[in-house]
Amino acid sequence: MQDNLFEWDDTKAAINWRNHGVAFSYAVKAFRDLFAVEWIDDRENYDEERVNLLGMCNGVLLHVTYTERGDRIRLISARRAEKHEQNYYYSENSI
């Protein structure tokens, strides 16, 4: 799938939906969260820079992993944020 900014592999998107119940077409809305939190995923050597994003989407906090390819964002995975990730998101956005 492709649009002006986001892209993903349709097979990977189907697997993600089956495993996590989150569609990539829905997950892109997390990038609109003005309070989104991002960090580099350096747990492994992926041969590319991967970024994790916590962003709110229609009241649901999502964890989205992506990489940048040229001027496009390629989604790798998307799921509901786990409790410790929710705590991190809210601690980063506390006033």
C-alpha positions as CSV (number, residue, x, y, z in Angstrom):
1,M,0.0,0.0,0.0
2,Q,1.2,3.5,-0.7
3,D,0.0,7.1,-0.4
4,N,1.9,10.4,-0.4
5,L,3.8,9.8,2.9
6,F,3.3,6.2,4.2
7,E,3.9,2.8,2.7
8,W,3.9,-0.8,3.8
9,D,4.1,-4.3,2.6
10,D,0.5,-5.7,2.2
11,T,1.5,-9.2,3.3
12,K,3.2,-7.8,6.4
13,A,0.1,-5.6,7.1
14,A,-2.1,-8.7,7.0
15,I,0.1,-10.5,9.4
16,N,0.1,-7.5,11.7
17,W,-3.7,-7.4,11.6
18,R,-3.9,-11.1,12.4
19,N,-1.3,-10.8,15.3
20,H,-2.3,-7.5,16.8
21,G,-5.7,-6.4,15.4
22,V,-4.3,-3.1,14.2
23,A,-4.5,-2.1,10.6
24,F,-1.6,-0.1,9.2
25,S,-4.1,2.2,7.5
26,Y,-5.5,3.0,11.0
27,A,-2.0,3.2,12.7
28,V,-0.8,6.1,10.5
29,K,-3.2,8.3,12.5
30,A,-0.9,7.9,15.5
31,F,1.6,10.2,13.6
32,R,-0.9,13.1,14.0
33,D,-0.6,13.0,17.8
34,L,1.1,16.3,18.7
35,F,2.3,14.6,21.9
36,A,3.7,11.5,20.3
37,V,6.9,10.1,21.8
38,E,9.6,8.6,19.5
39,W,12.9,6.7,20.1
40,I,15.4,4.8,18.1
41,D,15.0,1.0,18.2
42,D,18.5,-0.2,18.8
43,R,17.8,-3.5,20.4
44,E,19.2,-5.3,17.4
45,N,21.1,-4.5,14.2
46,Y,18.3,-4.2,11.6
47,D,20.5,-2.9,8.7
48,E,18.3,0.2,8.8
49,E,17.4,2.7,11.4
50,R,14.1,1.8,13.0
51,V,12.0,4.2,15.1
52,N,9.4,3.4,17.7
53,L,6.5,5.8,18.1
54,L,3.8,6.0,20.8
55,G,0.9,8.0,19.6
56,M,-2.7,8.4,20.4
57,C,-5.3,7.3,17.8
58,N,-9.0,7.8,18.6
59,G,-8.3,7.4,22.3
60,V,-6.1,4.3,21.9
61,L,-2.4,4.5,22.5
62,L,-0.5,2.7,19.7
63,H,3.1,1.5,19.5
64,V,4.2,1.8,15.9
65,T,7.6,0.8,14.5
66,Y,8.7,2.3,11.3
67,T,11.7,3.3,9.1
68,E,12.3,6.2,6.8
69,R,13.0,5.4,3.2
70,G,13.8,8.5,1.3
71,D,10.9,10.9,1.8
72,R,8.5,8.1,2.9
73,I,7.6,6.4,6.1
74,R,7.5,2.6,5.9
75,L,5.5,0.9,8.6
76,I,6.9,-2.3,10.1
77,S,4.5,-3.1,12.9
78,A,1.7,-1.5,14.9
79,R,-0.1,-2.7,18.1
80,R,-1.8,-1.4,21.2
81,A,0.8,0.0,23.7
82,E,1.6,-2.2,26.6
83,K,1.2,-0.8,30.2
84,H,4.8,0.2,30.7
85,E,4.7,2.0,27.3
86,Q,1.5,3.8,28.4
87,N,3.2,4.9,31.6
88,Y,6.2,6.2,29.6
89,Y,4.0,8.1,27.2
90,Y,2.1,9.8,30.0
91,S,5.2,10.5,32.0
92,E,6.8,12.2,28.9
93,N,3.7,14.3,28.5
94,S,3.0,15.3,32.1
95,I,3.1,19.0,32.9
